[in-house]
Amino acid sequence: MLEATYAVEAAIEETHWWFVGRRRLFGRELEAAGIRLDARILDVGTGTGSNLRMLRDLRYSAVEGLDMSEEAIRWCAGKGLGPVRRGSICDMPFEEGRFDAVLATDIIEHVEDDERALTELTRVIRPGGTALITVPAFPALWGLQDEVALHRRRYRMRPLLQLVRASGLSVARAYHFNYLLFLPIWGARQVMRLARTRLESEGQVRGPVLDRILSAIFTFDILTAPRLHPPFGVSILIRAIKPAR
C-alpha cells in the first residue's frame, strides 16, 4: 500500500466497522475449523495488524506474522502485535509444513504471480492444516481503495476456486460476503470516480452515525453470508484444507 494509506489503516483498524466485522468473521471460521489455541498460525500480509489483534484477543499463543513492507512491520511493532518477519508470500522464509493454519486475507490480489503465492501458501501448511483466504471480488467494483492499496486485480469466484485447488488445497467452504453493501459501494465508487475524489483511503469516509449504520448492516451480513451463499459480494472468503498425505 501507499505509505499514507498505511497510516490511515493503522489509525482506524481497531474500531472501524469493516475491520471489526472481518475479525468477527475470521474468528468464527477459525473456530469452525477447530483450530486449537496452541496451533502454529501464520498471518501473511499483516498490514498494520488487524488479524494479529484478533488472534491475540482470541488467545492464540503461537502466532507469527509476515509482510513485505517495513512500514507495516513498524506499525505492528509499535502496537505490540509482533513478531512480524519481512518476506514475500511468493518466497516465504519458513520450512515446509510449519504451520497448522495460515491466514492470507486480502493479500494475493497485491502480487503479480498469484498462482505462485497460493502454491507457496500451501507449502508452509502441514498436511491436514487450514488456509483462510479472502480477496476483493468483482472487477466492476474497482475503485479508489484498489488504487491506493496497489491491488493488481479483483476476483470472480469460479476462477479463484480453480487457482486454490490447483495449488494443492481442498476447498472446505467458499462464499461472498459484504453482499448487502455491494450496490451502495459500487454506486459510491462511481460517484467518487466522476468527482475525481482523492483520499488516502476509503476508510476516511466515516462518522459516528454512518459507522453505526454500516456496523449494523455488516454485522447482519457476516452472520448470514456463510449460510445464504449470496451470488455476489464485495469480498470472497475461502477456507481450505491441505490434504493429508
C-alpha positions in Angstrom: 0.0 0.0 0.0 1.0 3.6 -0.2 2.7 4.9 2.9 -0.1 7.4 3.7 -2.7 4.5 3.3 -0.8 2.5 5.9 -1.1 5.5 8.3 -4.9 5.7 7.8 -5.3 1.9 8.3 -3.2 1.9 11.4 -5.3 4.7 12.9 -8.7 3.1 12.2 -8.2 -0.7 12.2 -9.1 -1.2 15.9 -12.5 0.4 15.7 -13.6 0.7 12.1 -16.8 -1.3 11.3 -15.1 -3.1 8.4 -12.1 -4.3 10.3 -14.1 -5.2 13.4 -16.6 -7.2 11.4 -13.9 -9.0 9.5 -12.2 -10.0 12.7 -15.5 -11.5 14.0 -16.0 -13.4 10.7 -12.5 -14.8 10.7 -12.7 -15.8 14.4 -15.8 -17.8 13.6 -14.1 -19.5 10.7 -11.1 -20.5 12.8 -13.5 -21.9 15.5 -15.4 -23.8 12.9 -12.2 -25.2 11.5 -11.3 -26.5 15.0 -8.0 -24.5 15.2 -6.6 -25.1 18.7 -5.4 -22.2 20.8 -1.8 -23.6 20.8 -1.8 -24.1 17.0 1.0 -22.6 15.0 -0.6 -19.8 13.0 0.9 -17.5 10.3 -0.7 -14.2 9.3 0.8 -13.4 5.9 0.4 -9.9 4.7 -0.2 -8.5 8.2 -0.7 -4.9 7.1 -0.9 -2.8 10.3 -2.0 -5.7 12.5 -5.8 -6.2 12.3 -5.5 -10.1 12.2 -2.7 -10.1 14.7 -5.0 -8.2 17.1 -7.8 -10.7 16.5 -5.5 -13.7 17.1 -4.2 -12.1 20.3 -7.7 -11.3 21.6 -8.8 -14.9 20.9 -5.8 -16.1 22.9 -3.9 -18.0 20.2 -0.4 -18.4 21.6 1.8 -19.4 18.7 1.3 -16.7 16.1 3.8 -15.3 13.6 3.4 -12.6 11.0 4.9 -11.9 7.6 4.8 -8.8 5.5 6.9 -7.3 2.7 6.6 -3.7 4.0 8.9 -2.3 6.6 6.2 0.3 7.2 3.7 -2.4 8.1 6.2 -4.1 10.4 6.9 -0.9 12.2 3.2 -0.3 12.8 2.7 -3.8 14.2 5.7 -3.5 16.4 4.5 -0.1 17.7 1.2 -1.7 18.7 2.9 -4.7 20.4 1.4 -7.1 17.9 4.6 -8.7 16.7 6.7 -10.7 15.9 6.4 -9.9 12.2 9.2 -11.0 9.8 9.9 -9.4 6.5 9.3 -11.5 3.4 7.2 -12.2 0.4 4.2 -14.6 0.1 5.8 -15.9 -3.1 9.0 -16.9 -1.3 8.3 -17.4 2.4 11.2 -17.9 4.9 9.6 -21.0 6.5 10.1 -24.7 6.2 7.6 -26.9 4.6 4.6 -27.8 6.8 5.5 -25.4 9.6 2.0 -24.1 10.3 -1.3 -25.6 11.4 -3.2 -22.6 9.9 -2.3 -19.7 7.6 -4.3 -16.5 7.1 -3.9 -14.8 3.7 -6.6 -12.2 3.9 -6.6 -9.6 1.2 -3.0 -10.3 0.1 -2.9 -12.3 -3.1 -4.5 -9.5 -5.1 -1.3 -7.5 -4.4 1.1 -9.9 -6.1 1.9 -10.4 -9.8 2.0 -14.2 -9.6 -1.0 -15.2 -7.5 -0.5 -18.9 -8.6 2.9 -19.0 -7.0 1.6 -17.2 -3.9 -1.0 -19.9 -3.4 1.4 -22.7 -4.1 3.8 -21.2 -1.5 1.0 -20.8 0.9 0.2 -24.5 0.5 3.8 -25.5 1.0 4.1 -24.0 4.5 0.9 -25.6 5.8 1.1 -29.0 7.4 -0.9 -31.9 5.9 -4.4 -31.5 7.3 -3.8 -27.8 8.1 -6.1 -24.9 7.2 -5.8 -21.9 4.9 -8.1 -18.9 5.3 -8.1 -16.7 2.2 -10.0 -13.6 1.3 -9.8 -11.4 -1.8 -11.7 -8.4 -3.2 -14.4 -9.6 -5.6 -15.8 -8.4 -9.0 -13.7 -6.3 -11.3 -16.7 -4.0 -11.7 -16.1 -2.8 -8.2 -12.7 -1.5 -9.0 -12.3 1.9 -7.2 -10.2 4.2 -5.1 -9.3 1.6 -2.5 -7.9 -0.7 -5.1 -5.7 2.0 -6.4 -4.3 3.3 -3.0 -3.9 -0.3 -1.8 -2.0 -1.1 -5.0 -4.2 -4.0 -6.0 -3.5 -5.8 -9.3 -6.9 -7.4 -9.7 -10.3 -8.3 -8.2 -11.6 -11.8 -8.5 -14.6 -13.9 -9.5 -15.5 -17.0 -7.6 -15.0 -19.8 -10.1 -11.6 -18.8 -11.4 -10.4 -18.2 -7.8 -11.6 -21.7 -6.7 -9.7 -23.2 -9.7 -6.5 -21.4 -8.6 -6.9 -22.6 -5.0 -7.4 -26.2 -6.0 -4.5 -26.1 -8.5 -2.3 -25.1 -5.6 -3.0 -28.4 -3.8 -5.7 -27.2 -1.4 -9.1 -28.8 -0.9 -11.9 -26.2 -0.5 -14.0 -26.7 2.6 -16.2 -23.7 2.1 -16.4 -20.6 -0.1 -18.8 -17.7 -0.2 -19.1 -14.0 -0.9 -19.6 -11.6 2.0 -20.3 -7.9 2.3 -23.1 -8.5 -0.1 -25.6 -6.1 1.5 -23.4 -3.2 0.7 -22.4 -4.3 -2.8 -24.7 -1.9 -4.7 -24.0 1.1 -2.3 -20.3 0.6 -2.6 -20.5 0.2 -6.4 -22.5 3.4 -6.6 -20.2 5.4 -4.2 -17.2 4.4 -6.2 -18.8 5.6 -9.5 -19.6 8.9 -7.8 -16.0 9.2 -6.5 -14.6 8.4 -9.9 -16.8 11.0 -11.6 -16.0 13.6 -8.9 -12.3 12.7 -9.1 -12.3 12.3 -5.3 -8.8 11.8 -3.9 -8.4 10.3 -0.4 -5.6 8.3 1.2 -8.2 5.5 1.9 -11.9 4.9 1.7 -11.7 4.3 5.4 -11.6 8.1 5.8 -15.3 8.2 4.7 -16.8 7.8 8.2 -18.6 9.5 11.0 -20.4 8.3 14.2 -23.8 7.9 12.7 -22.6 6.4 9.4 -20.3 4.0 11.4 -23.2 2.7 13.5 -25.4 2.1 10.4 -22.7 0.4 8.5 -21.7 -1.7 11.5 -25.2 -2.9 12.0 -25.5 -3.8 8.3 -22.2 -5.6 8.2 -22.8 -7.5 11.4 -26.0 -8.9 9.9 -24.1 -9.6 6.6 -21.4 -11.7 8.1 -23.9 -13.7 10.2 -26.0 -14.6 7.1 -23.4 -14.8 4.2 -22.0 -18.2 5.3 -25.5 -19.6 5.4 -27.0 -17.9 2.3 -24.0 -18.1 -0.1 -25.1 -15.0 -2.0 -24.0 -14.9 -5.6 -22.2 -11.6 -5.2 -20.4 -9.6 -2.6 -17.6 -7.1 -2.2 -15.3 -9.9 -1.0 -14.8 -13.7 -1.2 -13.8 -15.9 1.6 -12.4 -19.4 1.1 -11.5 -21.9 3.9 -9.4 -24.7 2.5 -7.5 -27.7 3.8 -4.2 -29.2 2.8 -5.0 -32.9 2.2 -3.1 -35.4 4.4 -0.5 -37.4 2.5 
